[in-house]
Amino acid sequence: MTAARVELLERRSLLAAVTPVPTFGQNGVLAPSPAPTTETAESIDLAGVTAGGILVDQYSDQIDHNVIHRFTLNGKEDSTFTATALPIFDTTAKYTADAQGRAIYAYANNTASGIFVGRVKVNGGIDSGFGVNGQATVTVPTAAGEVQTGRSIDAVSAAPDGSIYVAVTVASQSTNGAISSKRRYVYKLTAAGVLDTSFGRLAFSGVRKNFFLSATPDNGVMAGYKLAASIYSLIKLTRTGQADSAFGDGGVSNVLEVNAAAYFTAAIDAQGRPIVTASTALGASIYRLTAGGQIDNTFGENGIVSGLGRNSTIKALLPQADGTLIAQVVLGVKSVLVKFRATGEPDRTFDTDGVLDIHDGDTVSPVVAALPGNQFLSFASFPIGSGYTLQKLAVVVGGHNVTLNSNGTLQFVGDTADDKVVVSLTT
């Protein structure tokens, strides 16, 4: 088997091999209309990239509600989409898009013991056929002897059949004020916006770190969390809320990072295979499991790709429909994109060696979506105000010197005047 090991040996004073596209949107960023001018808080959240374009939510303190917009892949406001004012004014709401291209939002109102989920139609406008007048309400019960003190949405995910899974953290306090606690719950709504009582409720005692939630291709759901310092646990439930006996051991599969205590992230690819990353002081590793929850030995070396640089952290994980994988690896305040084939080998057609440098000044912005033609969406500082917007990054292929080392590795050295990146690819 080919060992898939990418080692970033040296990195300093890097220039961009991926640069913002100045023709994207307005001056290189998404600019919803009407554009705020003097706000102190302005942000954009990505709901999803669909066949129709880029769905985003706009928040501004000049606007008394959140607004869903759709942009073309060139960053222009889509005239066929009606910008939709949501019945919320919230910076902590979570967003996603379903298979039909409809934007979905979820938020928690701390003045009521519930959470709210709404849906926008494909071409804009509140989807009145969802829930009640476009919004569903889920009442979160209070445990006996406790009072809820707050709720926050952790994640929302849409299944292929249009059903929706939402995770919420509930903070509570005993009625005498002596004990405070937090619990996390996962609920399911039908495609019509009705609480699916056949699913029940997935409950977690305490709030586990590195939480992950995603609907699965078979319309079930998978949740992940850090079980121990070096263990990440994945739970898979069927669409009816039962532990999926075909996954792992009774619906549970644990990933053990052998190096040290780790920061974990997770994703699911189009084939339903979980992908887990573990970032430690010794470097970041990527694990892929089969759809059945076992280590996938067809990926990397015994299911693992490692050697992504000491003290590296994987900030974003973007599984592609064809089984390839793009990872954003952060080193200090800089980051690179690394693309892997479905087998875990570096894709050397991706900027000639599989590694792209991103130059973000003194900050590292997460890459949130891949677009056609080796282009990507990344967060950037909002041009007016203090929040964030989206910019598009395009690949600029630079020259590389290629050396076959005596130990059988291929070494690529960036040869731009102010660029120095040495990458070792074990073959």
CORSULPE-V372504 format. One record per helix or strand of 2 or more residues. SS is the DSSP state (a for helix, b for strand). FROM is the first residue (numbers start at 1). LEN is the number of residues. Records with the same first field share a line. If there is no record, write none. Layout:
BEGIN
SS = FROM-LEN ; FROM-LEN
END
This chain:
BEGIN
b = 5-8 ; 18-3 ; 42-9 ; 53-8 ; 67-5 ; 84-2 ; 94-4 ; 103-7 ; 114-7 ; 135-5 ; 146-13 ; 164-11 ; 180-10 ; 202-5 ; 212-4 ; 221-8 ; 231-7 ; 252-5 ; 263-6 ; 274-7 ; 283-7 ; 304-3 ; 313-7 ; 325-7 ; 334-7 ; 355-4 ; 367-5 ; 375-7 ; 388-8 ; 400-5 ; 409-6 ; 420-7
END
